[in-house]
Amino acid sequence: MSEYQYYEFQAVDRALTEREMRALRRYSTRATITPTRFVNHYEWGDFKGNPAAWVERYFDAFLHLANWGTRALALRLPRRVLDLETAGRYLVGEVASARVKGDYVILEFYSDSEDGDGWDARAEISGRSTWPGFSASRMARSTTTR
């Protein structure tokens, strides 16, 4: 079975600068990089960046999907919109977490199902399904252990 991974980062509140886009380009020569997004997929390689650090520094949303069942989602929201205490009331179990970085609360969701759990990448990418949760440490590990 071949490997497939999909990575997407989105900037919502602000556009990336030319300098930031050049910095991101060092991680991939094949990725689609625009002022509002970084997208790449891998069949044999792996993502060279650190998703948690990229969400902290550049992007407001992150999505990682892999054909072996890994699903990760992170959302960076201004603390004035959602505080950590309120977010914590809704994050149950080990699959979801929230943390503060500067003026932002970062929500992280992670799921890793070895059998793929009937996963349909097209549905996930289009947003037609619900998301299991994920943590920053698991997100960073998921990009280095496979």
N, C-alpha and C positions, 0 to 999 in steps of 0.2 A: 504494500500500500504506500502510495506516495504521500508526502507531507504537504499540507497547505496551511498557511497562516495569513491572516489579513490584519493590517494595522491601519487605523485612521485616527488622526488628531484634528480637532476643529477649534479655531479661534473665533469667538462670537463677539466679545466686547471690544476687541481692537484688532487691527490688521498687524501682521508681522512686518517688521522692517526688512529692507534689503539685506542688511547685515545679519539679522536673525535667520533669514532664509538661507544665506550662504553658510552659516554655522550648521544648520540642519542638513544641508547638502553633503557635508563631510561624512554623514552617517549612511548615505545611500546615493548612488548615482542613478538609480532607476526610479526612485520615488517621484510621485507627482507632488510638487511643492508650490503652493500659491500663497498670497498674503493671508489667507484664512484656513489653509489646510495642508496636511502632510498625509499622503496615502501611499501604502506599499503593500505588496503581497509577496510571499516567499513560498517556493516549492522545495527548495533544497537548503537554503541558508536560514539565517535568523536575524532578527532586528538587533542592531548594534547599540541603540540608544537606551536610555533609562526612562520608561514611561512615566513613573512617578515624578521624576525631576522635570520632565518636559511639561507635564500638567502644571507643576508649580511655577515654571518659568514662562512658558509660551502659550499654552492652550487651555481652553475651557472645557473640552470634552475629549475623551479617549475611548477607543473601542479596539479590542483584540479578539479575534475569533480564530480557532484552530480546528482542523478536522479531527483531532483526537479528543475533542470535547472541552478544551479550555475556552472560557468566555470571560472577558474582563471589560468593565466599564468604569470610567471615572468622570465625575462632573465637578468643575470648580465654580463655586458660586460666591458672590460677594457676601461677607458676613452681615452686612446691613439687610440682606434678603433672608438669610437663614443662619441662625447662630448654632454653635456646636451642641448646646444643651437640647435644643428643639430637634435637631437632626438625630441625636442619640436616642430619642424616644422611639424612633421608627426603624432603627437598625438593629435587627434581631439576629442573634447567632454569630457564627464565625464568617459568614459569607458577605457581610456588609460592615463597613466601618466609615467613620468620619474623622477628619483631623483638620487642624487649623494651620495655615501657612500664610503669614502676613495678614492681609485684609480679606482672605478667602477661607471658606470651608470647603474641603475637598471630600466628596462622597466617593467611596470606592466599593465596587461590587465584583465578586469573583466566583466562578464555578469551574470545577475541573472534573469532568465525567469521562472516564477512560473509554466507555463505549460510545461516546458521542450523544447518547441519550435521545436519539431521534432528531438531532439538530439539523435544521434547514438554514444554511448560511444566507440564502436569499431572503428568508423571512426575518432573520436577525438583522441584516444590514438595512432592510427597508423599515425596520421598527415595528413590524407587525406582531412581535411576540414580547413576552415579559422577560425581565432580566434577573437572573440570580445574582448574588452579591460577590464582593471581592475586596481584598485588603492590599495596602501598598506593598507590604513585604512579599505577599504572594504574587502581586503583579510583577515586581522586579524579578522574583525567582522564575516566574513562568517564561520570561524572555531569555533566561540563561540556562535552563535545565533541559530543554528539548533540542 
